[in-house]
Amino acid sequence: MRNVSKLILLFLVCITYNSILAQTDTASTQDEEDYSIYDNLEFADESAKRFASIKLTGKSPDKLISIGYDYQGGYDLNAGAFSIYPEEEARVTATHGTRVEANIPVISKNSIIIQAGLSYWDVNYDFKDKATLLNPLNQRLADKGLNTINFSTTVYKPLNETTFIIGQVSVGISGDYAMDELQSSKYNRYSGAILWGKRPSDYMQWAIGLSRSYRAGELNYFPLLMYNWTSYDRKWGIESLLPARGDVRYSFNPRSLLFFGFDLEGTSYRIGNDGKALDAPYNDLEIRRCELRFRFKYEKQLSGFIWVSAKVGYRYDYLFYVDQVNNGEEFFRGFFGDQEYAMENKLTNPLFFNFSINLVSP
Amino acid sequence: MDFLRKSLLFVSFLCFVVILNAQDEKADRLIGVWEPSSGKAKVKIDKIGGKYYGKIVWLREPLDPETQKPKVDKNNPDENMRSTPLRGYRMLKDFEYTDKDEWTEGTIYDPENGSTYNCIIKMTDANTLDIRGYIGVTALGRTDVWKRLKLPPRKKK
């Protein structure tokens, strides 16, 4: 018995000594670390590669979830003549609505990142003297407003240490539908974009590409230019994806950022006629809505991963015309097409503000 | 009979110790030098007091372009930490091994923005780590893939 006890004791002493020795060794190397030995290390797995990172020094954080509110001040809406209804000038006292967006990485590896996106915007129109409105466009906007739901998938694929490709496909469901009664899928609008780019340093990335988009209100094809840059002192930067948005950024510090730039916002909204409020055959009307927003934006870390964003600026009406789209079958007008619009409407331009609270990505 | 019982006791104890050591060996696979996907740094992971910690041992851009001095942790929300050199900074802290090739309960610090995130480390193969920084729930996060670097043989003193 005594021999067994001695053996166990010896074992325990050996293990304890080994552990202490290991810990002491680890701690001591911290103090006497020769960092030069890490200068020229190679991957343990010789087949491993380095890839261009999607992250850029100094760039504003990506938003995983955003909940916001958008408000435009008063303006005049001149609805064009339509069917038996004459042109009508109305006063919109405010246009406002919530904006909820989520962009969640589904796959996140060095060699590929796939992100799923979902956004919901609603737009409500408050008219002065609503009861006196006659033009069906004004009546519809006053009664139902507009909704848009957008699903997207974005793929970032680095090809090597400096070159990358970005692809995005999305489907938009936009119209004056109620959330409990979505419109037919034949009115869905599909968009896509592809970009090829370079990331020559941690401070700059650029890309060129092409998109099929409804951002200008109606179907169109645009060349794309992405340019993101940060100055070495990290105070100044540019964040742009033209023609969709462009910003000059000033960083008070990494948690407090000021931007000046613009957003091009738009899509095509189907106006339903299931209740036969409009005369036949106007069941397939779409508002081609596009706004150019020049604005200041301030983003600040509120606490931890919660950031707030506030925008204030001037909304310029680029397009608010109406097309007849038979049975939801889209057509291409582009910049030079001569197809006539069903209604030609004009909006004056108000100030706007937008406030959102955001959960940002690590 | 008495001898048999004592021998069984000793063998059981021996088995227990061997299992513990094997578990330690599995956990210690995390120890080494790793490169994050950005390639901007190299991080050495060590074991201290039964937990795993990772410190920055190399920076692609060691000098601050503005001051031309060694980079410090100037984005840290704690003002007292803003003069701490980034090289040698412990950015991974307090990781404990679970028996699923995962190290949990730790945090990761991002010197780029001064934020600290919850973190899970998963070893997908001997030379690859999935480092998932997340906010509250793991679904709200981002995974970065780190690759093991080959250390040169130690010089004899």
HADDOCK unambig.tbl for C-alpha pairs under 7 A between the chains (distance, minus, plus):
assign (segid A and resid 23 and name CA) (segid B and resid 48 and name CA) 5.75 0.50 0.50
assign (segid A and resid 23 and name CA) (segid B and resid 49 and name CA) 6.46 0.50 0.50
assign (segid A and resid 26 and name CA) (segid B and resid 46 and name CA) 6.64 0.50 0.50
assign (segid A and resid 26 and name CA) (segid B and resid 47 and name CA) 6.90 0.50 0.50
assign (segid A and resid 26 and name CA) (segid B and resid 48 and name CA) 6.82 0.50 0.50
assign (segid A and resid 35 and name CA) (segid B and resid 57 and name CA) 6.11 0.50 0.50
assign (segid A and resid 35 and name CA) (segid B and resid 58 and name CA) 6.99 0.50 0.50
assign (segid A and resid 38 and name CA) (segid B and resid 57 and name CA) 6.96 0.50 0.50
assign (segid A and resid 38 and name CA) (segid B and resid 58 and name CA) 6.35 0.50 0.50
assign (segid A and resid 39 and name CA) (segid B and resid 58 and name CA) 6.96 0.50 0.50
assign (segid A and resid 41 and name CA) (segid B and resid 149 and name CA) 6.02 0.50 0.50
assign (segid A and resid 41 and name CA) (segid B and resid 150 and name CA) 5.94 0.50 0.50
assign (segid A and resid 41 and name CA) (segid B and resid 151 and name CA) 6.46 0.50 0.50
assign (segid A and resid 42 and name CA) (segid B and resid 149 and name CA) 5.50 0.50 0.50
assign (segid A and resid 42 and name CA) (segid B and resid 150 and name CA) 5.57 0.50 0.50
assign (segid A and resid 43 and name CA) (segid B and resid 147 and name CA) 6.77 0.50 0.50
assign (segid A and resid 43 and name CA) (segid B and resid 148 and name CA) 5.92 0.50 0.50
assign (segid A and resid 43 and name CA) (segid B and resid 149 and name CA) 4.36 0.50 0.50
assign (segid A and resid 43 and name CA) (segid B and resid 150 and name CA) 5.69 0.50 0.50
assign (segid A and resid 44 and name CA) (segid B and resid 127 and name CA) 6.56 0.50 0.50
assign (segid A and resid 44 and name CA) (segid B and resid 148 and name CA) 5.61 0.50 0.50
assign (segid A and resid 44 and name CA) (segid B and resid 149 and name CA) 4.94 0.50 0.50
assign (segid A and resid 44 and name CA) (segid B and resid 150 and name CA) 4.64 0.50 0.50
assign (segid A and resid 45 and name CA) (segid B and resid 127 and name CA) 6.40 0.50 0.50
assign (segid A and resid 53 and name CA) (segid B and resid 37 and name CA) 6.70 0.50 0.50
assign (segid A and resid 53 and name CA) (segid B and resid 38 and name CA) 5.22 0.50 0.50
assign (segid A and resid 105 and name CA) (segid B and resid 142 and name CA) 6.79 0.50 0.50
assign (segid A and resid 108 and name CA) (segid B and resid 142 and name CA) 6.59 0.50 0.50
assign (segid A and resid 108 and name CA) (segid B and resid 143 and name CA) 5.36 0.50 0.50
assign (segid A and resid 108 and name CA) (segid B and resid 144 and name CA) 6.80 0.50 0.50
assign (segid A and resid 109 and name CA) (segid B and resid 143 and name CA) 6.69 0.50 0.50
assign (segid A and resid 109 and name CA) (segid B and resid 144 and name CA) 6.16 0.50 0.50
assign (segid A and resid 109 and name CA) (segid B and resid 145 and name CA) 5.81 0.50 0.50
assign (segid A and resid 110 and name CA) (segid B and resid 37 and name CA) 5.73 0.50 0.50
assign (segid A and resid 110 and name CA) (segid B and resid 144 and name CA) 6.79 0.50 0.50
assign (segid A and resid 110 and name CA) (segid B and resid 145 and name CA) 5.78 0.50 0.50
assign (segid A and resid 232 and name CA) (segid B and resid 65 and name CA) 5.84 0.50 0.50
assign (segid A and resid 232 and name CA) (segid B and resid 66 and name CA) 6.59 0.50 0.50
assign (segid A and resid 233 and name CA) (segid B and resid 65 and name CA) 6.58 0.50 0.50
assign (segid A and resid 233 and name CA) (segid B and resid 66 and name CA) 5.19 0.50 0.50
assign (segid A and resid 254 and name CA) (segid B and resid 75 and name CA) 6.91 0.50 0.50
assign (segid A and resid 254 and name CA) (segid B and resid 113 and name CA) 5.59 0.50 0.50
assign (segid A and resid 361 and name CA) (segid B and resid 141 and name CA) 6.23 0.50 0.50
assign (segid A and resid 361 and name CA) (segid B and resid 142 and name CA) 6.95 0.50 0.50
assign (segid A and resid 362 and name CA) (segid B and resid 133 and name CA) 6.20 0.50 0.50
assign (segid A and resid 362 and name CA) (segid B and resid 134 and name CA) 6.53 0.50 0.50
assign (segid A and resid 362 and name CA) (segid B and resid 141 and name CA) 6.08 0.50 0.50
assign (segid A and resid 362 and name CA) (segid B and resid 142 and name CA) 6.12 0.50 0.50
